[in-house]
Amino acid sequence: MKSALVIGGGIAGASAAYFLFRLGVQVTVIDAGVHAASSVPSALINPVRGQSGGVDARALEGMAATWALLRELEAAGHPVPHGQTGVLRPVPHDQARARFERNLPPELPHRWLTRAEVPTPLPPSWNHALWLPEAGWVDGSAFTRALLEASGATVVRGRAQEMNGRWVVVDGEGNDRISARSTPQIIHCGGSIGSSWRHETRIHRRGSLLTLDRAATNVPLSFGAYLAPSATGGVLGATYETPAQRWSPPTLPLASLGWLLNKGETLADLGGVRVTGRWTGSRLSELRNGQDGNGVWHLSGLGSKGFLLGPLLARALAERVVEALA
Ligand SMILES: Cc1cc2nc3c(=O)[nH]c(=O)nc-3n(C[C@H](O)[C@H](O)[C@H](O)COP(=O)(O)OP(=O)(O)OC[C@H]3O[C@@H](n4cnc5c(N)ncnc54)[C@H](O)[C@@H]3O)c2cc1C
């Protein structure tokens, strides 16, 4: 049977493992279990990004692929908390709306709502509201876990220290040294921490979510920060720390906490909502998607679109890996 080795069990690696399995490949996943950005308690599947409303050319296809995958997992007995609830993007003023309108492709289902139409009350400072009916949210941890389970992959807990196109050396728990020689195809999906471990100079951005005892609004809201439901209540989150060239351990400086709470208050009335915890993660930008000169495949640098584009890109990569195995 054909086999492959995936390094990293976040949404990139878990999706790659799943699609390789679907193509008849037996997969081993090596995951250090250290800092997966994909363990985010609630991530938006949101095709319209940032404060200028940029839309990635693959956003529509990516969104459809992610929802289809979640349905497929559910049908196979691996349900994942999520909601294709629609996402509301409040927009502060006419200039910002004009920027959004320039970026919105006509084929993307969307509608500008009047104040009377918005599905959740908006503070008066927002003059416009863009409704994205096909967007929604997903529990990141549960999604990656379900993909790994459904892929039937053998998951090895350890850190891949050295690799080339044919072998990987892993330092496992208790510093056992496992060699996976003669492995036909290796796919590196190490995310932010994996990139730093490889001494790459790329862009890392830290951000935090406050977990809430309940969803603060009827539907997810996003501008600067986001409010969304989660499996156990809700979240208020954003990626907002200054970009850095390396991964840094998750911390939430008090000033950042103040910033996040402020952003949340501009989106909705948070009176009566209780904070139950905090999650901090680091995401890596600059997409890397393909094979390097040593024959190692890569899928990393998914930025803020890990759940929007990760499954779609992993599916395409898995097809290329299988062609190489033929
Ligand atoms: C605050 C915040 C909010 C976000 N919100 C959203 C959102 O709303 N929507 C969205 O789509 N995206 C969002 N993202 C981005 C998304 O979380 C990431 O793009 C995505 O999770 C990255 O997935 P990944 O698999 O590439 O990396 P990761 O999830 O970081 O996984 C990498 C894994 O590889 C392992 N690893 C690394 N190197 C090695 C090695 N050498 N050996 C073994 N294991 C290794 C690590 O331990 C880790 O488990 C957010 C990110 C943050 C930080």
The ligand as an SDF file (V2000), in Angstrom:
LIG
                    3D

 53 58  0  0  0  0  0  0  0  0999 V2000
   -6.2720   34.2820   17.2680 C   0  0  0  0  0  0  0  0  0  0  0  0
   -6.4430   33.5630   15.9680 C   0  0  0  0  0  0  0  0  0  0  0  0
   -7.6800   33.5900   15.3300 C   0  0  0  0  0  0  0  0  0  0  0  0
   -7.8510   32.9270   14.1050 C   0  0  0  0  0  0  0  0  0  0  0  0
   -9.0700   32.9800   13.5120 N   0  0  0  0  0  0  0  0  0  0  0  0
   -9.2550   32.3500   12.3260 C   0  0  0  0  0  0  0  0  0  0  0  0
  -10.5310   32.3800   11.6960 C   0  0  0  0  0  0  0  0  0  0  0  0
  -11.4760   32.9990   12.2110 O   0  0  0  0  0  0  0  0  0  0  0  0
  -10.6800   31.7240   10.5110 N   0  0  0  0  0  0  0  0  0  0  0  0
   -9.6410   31.0410    9.9100 C   0  0  0  0  0  0  0  0  0  0  0  0
   -9.8470   30.4510    8.8420 O   0  0  0  0  0  0  0  0  0  0  0  0
   -8.4200   31.0180   10.4920 N   0  0  0  0  0  0  0  0  0  0  0  0
   -8.2080   31.6570   11.6800 C   0  0  0  0  0  0  0  0  0  0  0  0
   -6.9720   31.6420   12.2570 N   0  0  0  0  0  0  0  0  0  0  0  0
   -5.8490   31.0580   11.5120 C   0  0  0  0  0  0  0  0  0  0  0  0
   -5.7870   29.5490   11.6560 C   0  0  0  0  0  0  0  0  0  0  0  0
   -5.8860   29.2140   13.0240 O   0  0  0  0  0  0  0  0  0  0  0  0
   -4.4660   29.0660   11.0500 C   0  0  0  0  0  0  0  0  0  0  0  0
   -4.3200   29.5200    9.7200 O   0  0  0  0  0  0  0  0  0  0  0  0
   -4.4050   27.5430   10.9910 C   0  0  0  0  0  0  0  0  0  0  0  0
   -4.8400   26.9720   12.2010 O   0  0  0  0  0  0  0  0  0  0  0  0
   -2.9830   27.0750   10.7020 C   0  0  0  0  0  0  0  0  0  0  0  0
   -3.0160   25.6770   10.6220 O   0  0  0  0  0  0  0  0  0  0  0  0
   -1.7100   24.8290   10.3580 P   0  0  0  0  0  0  0  0  0  0  0  0
   -2.1370   23.4230   10.2880 O   0  0  0  0  0  0  0  0  0  0  0  0
   -0.9610   25.4130    9.2100 O   0  0  0  0  0  0  0  0  0  0  0  0
   -0.7660   25.0530   11.6360 O   0  0  0  0  0  0  0  0  0  0  0  0
   -1.0110   24.6900   13.1690 P   0  0  0  0  0  0  0  0  0  0  0  0
   -2.4340   24.5940   13.4970 O   0  0  0  0  0  0  0  0  0  0  0  0
   -0.1890   25.6740   13.9440 O   0  0  0  0  0  0  0  0  0  0  0  0
   -0.4210   23.2320   13.3410 O   0  0  0  0  0  0  0  0  0  0  0  0
    0.9330   22.9420   13.2440 C   0  0  0  0  0  0  0  0  0  0  0  0
    1.2080   21.6660   14.0510 C   0  0  0  0  0  0  0  0  0  0  0  0
    2.4540   21.1450   13.6220 O   0  0  0  0  0  0  0  0  0  0  0  0
    3.2010   20.7310   14.7520 C   0  0  0  0  0  0  0  0  0  0  0  0
    4.6180   20.7860   14.3570 N   0  0  0  0  0  0  0  0  0  0  0  0
    5.3220   21.8330   13.8940 C   0  0  0  0  0  0  0  0  0  0  0  0
    6.5640   21.4640   13.5760 N   0  0  0  0  0  0  0  0  0  0  0  0
    6.6610   20.1500   13.8660 C   0  0  0  0  0  0  0  0  0  0  0  0
    7.7300   19.2020   13.7940 C   0  0  0  0  0  0  0  0  0  0  0  0
    8.9420   19.5500   13.3440 N   0  0  0  0  0  0  0  0  0  0  0  0
    7.4920   17.9340   14.1900 N   0  0  0  0  0  0  0  0  0  0  0  0
    6.2510   17.5700   14.6440 C   0  0  0  0  0  0  0  0  0  0  0  0
    5.2140   18.4360   14.7430 N   0  0  0  0  0  0  0  0  0  0  0  0
    5.4270   19.7090   14.3630 C   0  0  0  0  0  0  0  0  0  0  0  0
    2.8330   21.7450   15.8310 C   0  0  0  0  0  0  0  0  0  0  0  0
    3.1230   21.2310   17.1140 O   0  0  0  0  0  0  0  0  0  0  0  0
    1.3290   21.9070   15.5530 C   0  0  0  0  0  0  0  0  0  0  0  0
    0.5920   20.9220   16.2580 O   0  0  0  0  0  0  0  0  0  0  0  0
   -6.7600   32.2540   13.4980 C   0  0  0  0  0  0  0  0  0  0  0  0
   -5.5240   32.2160   14.1440 C   0  0  0  0  0  0  0  0  0  0  0  0
   -5.3630   32.8580   15.3630 C   0  0  0  0  0  0  0  0  0  0  0  0
   -4.0230   32.8060   16.0320 C   0  0  0  0  0  0  0  0  0  0  0  0
  1  2  1  0
  2  3  1  0
  2 52  2  0
  3  4  2  0
  4  5  1  0
  4 50  1  0
  5  6  2  0
  6  7  1  0
  6 13  1  0
  7  8  2  0
  7  9  1  0
  9 10  1  0
 10 11  2  0
 10 12  1  0
 12 13  2  0
 13 14  1  0
 14 15  1  0
 14 50  1  0
 15 16  1  0
 16 17  1  0
 16 18  1  0
 18 19  1  0
 18 20  1  0
 20 21  1  0
 20 22  1  0
 22 23  1  0
 23 24  1  0
 24 25  2  0
 24 26  1  0
 24 27  1  0
 27 28  1  0
 28 29  2  0
 28 30  1  0
 28 31  1  0
 31 32  1  0
 32 33  1  0
 33 34  1  0
 33 48  1  0
 34 35  1  0
 35 36  1  0
 35 46  1  0
 36 37  1  0
 36 45  1  0
 37 38  2  0
 38 39  1  0
 39 40  1  0
 39 45  2  0
 40 41  1  0
 40 42  2  0
 42 43  1  0
 43 44  2  0
 44 45  1  0
 46 47  1  0
 46 48  1  0
 48 49  1  0
 50 51  2  0
 51 52  1  0
 52 53  1  0
M  END
$$$$
